[in-house]
Amino acid sequence: MKEQVNGYFMPTINLMGFGSAKKIGEQIALTGKKKAFIVTDKGLSNVGTPELIKGYIQEAGFEAVIWDETCANPTDDNVHEGVNAYQENQCDLIISLGGGSPHDCAKGIKLVVDNGGRVNDYEGMDKSSKSVTPLIAINTTAGTASEITRFCIITDTARKVKMAIVDWRTTPTASINDPALMVAMPASLTAATGMDALTHAVEAYVSTIATPVTDCSAIKAIELVSKWLRDAVSDGSNLEAREQMTYAELLAGMAFNNASLGYVHAMAHQLGGFYDLPHGVCNAILLPHVCKFNVSANPGRFSDIAKALGESVEGLSDEEGAQKGIEAIKKLSQDIEIPANLSQLGVREEDLEIMATNAMKDACSFTNPKTATLEEVIEIYKEALK
């Protein structure tokens, strides 16, 4: 066998379950720091979540500053606004509060605070040299898993491209997944983030660097999404569905944080950077089309995915089982009212070539199970437009 060293990246401490957010003070105490910079967004401020977390922090005897300027797809400029606010307030640790956008923005802030320069300098793999500032990630959505990963996605405003920063030094010091913070999530966001989690698990399972460790996390995540996402979307107050989806997104994050991703994410990043579209929705639309392209590389794996989605594949060839899995993904998207195609999101055919070109350079593309030509990536985009 050829030599290959596989790493495993994960925050040192991970708290899960109802009421876990109340433990934020204990986590700050472990860092030895005193003044937290809470990176969040206006949507959460409008429902009072940052003030709730700030209250827990103050009750534990620490200070906190709320910065709720994170935009939906954080940009390089957005990150540097956060860096300036962090430094002006003389904070010494960062807390990200929200879904993928606040977590990614906070990671970008941490990179620049610790290493200097522009966040754009860290595009690619492990470009930083220092990790000084503690980062505690409190999650409020069940999808991105950015609270546990070394992935940081930031839009380069000049190029209109989402930069994939993959750096172990952005891995949070600790993560908190409290389902109580997710009950107020609207159905559309629950649906989009849930499909993001499914995409993470599917792409990790068929990745060229998947291992038995990532496989078990990915398959269990797929099973949980298939069983609980519809319930979480239809009734946001269903506490069991909310809790099970937190485990699904966490497991999916554990899988892709170590096995990486594929063309779905590489292509979705371009849609987000070019059109400022919601990441989870883009993933959901692209997923069955990319799966169809990839099946020939490893049909047995895609048949496994079908089984995890609850499909019976007994007596079927791997290719036939894989097709049932793709149809099950489409049905799940339909059931939770994900838009049917990219045309509904305003994507234009004349933009596909530049997006496909950039997708092929995206760090997530390197572990896709099948290598595509530029023309094939464009064709996948075209199929997703229909």
C-alpha positions, 0 to 999 in steps of 0.5 A: 500500500502507498503511504498516506497519513490521515489526520483527525481534527476536532475541538478539544471540548464539545458540549451538546444538549439542552442547556449546554449554552449556559456553560459558556462561562465555564469554558471562558474560565478554562481559557484564562481570558477575561473579555469576550468578543461575540461575533454574531448577526442582526437576525439573532440580535433581533430575537435577543440571543446575543444578549442571552449569551452575554448575560450568561458570560457576565453571571460567570464574572467575565466581560463581553462585547456584542458585534452583530455585523456579520453579513449572510456570506461574510466578506473579506471587508466584513472580517476586517471590520470585525478585526478593528472592532475586536482591537478597539474593544481590547478583547482577548477571546472570540465567541462565534454565535450563530450558523456558518456565517458568524462562525466563518467570520469569527475564524477569519477575525481570529486568523488576522488577529493572530497572524496579521495581514489580510484574511485573503492571505490565508486562502488554501491549506494551512497558510497561517503560522500562529494560533493565540486567541481562543475561539468558542463557537456556540451554534444556533443552526443544524447544518454547517458544522462550522462550530467544529471544523477547520474550514472557513469560507470568506468571499473575496469582494474583488474577485466575487469568489468564495475563498476556501480557507482550510487551516487547523488553526481555525478549529474552535477551542470549544463548541456548544450545540444547544438545541434550545437555541435552534427552536426559533429557526424558521422552516426555510432556514431549518430546511436549508441547513439540514440539506447542508448537513446531508451534503457534508455527509454524502460528500465526505462518505464518497471522498477520496480520503474517507476513512473508517472513522469518517465513514461511520460519522457520515452514514449515521448523519445521513440516517438522522437527516433522513429520519428527522429533517422533515419533522424539524421543518414542519414543526420547529417546536419538536424538541426531539427533532431539533436535538437529533438534527444537532447530532446529525450536523455534528456527525456530518461535520466530524466526517467532512472536517477530516475527509473533506468534500467535493464538487457540490461545495466547490460549485456552491461556493461560486454561486454564493460568491457570485450571486450572494445566494444561501449556501444550503439551498445551493448545495441541496439543488446541486447535490443530486446532479453531482451524485449522478456524475460521481456514481460511476467512480464508486457505485457501491458507496452511493448504494450505501447512501441509499440504504442510509436514506431508508431505501431498500436496495435488496436485489439491486445492482450498486448502480440501481441502488445509487439511483434510488439514493439520488431520487430519495435526495430529490424527494427530501428536497421537494418535501421540505420545499427547497427550490427545484433548480438554480434558475429559480434563484436567478442564476444565468447560463452566461455566468457558468463558465467563469464559475466552473473555472473557479470551482475547479480551483476550489480546495473542496474539489480536490477530494471529489471521487471523480475528476471532471473537465471544465465542460463537465462542470459547466454541464452539471451547472446546466442540469441544475438550472433546469 
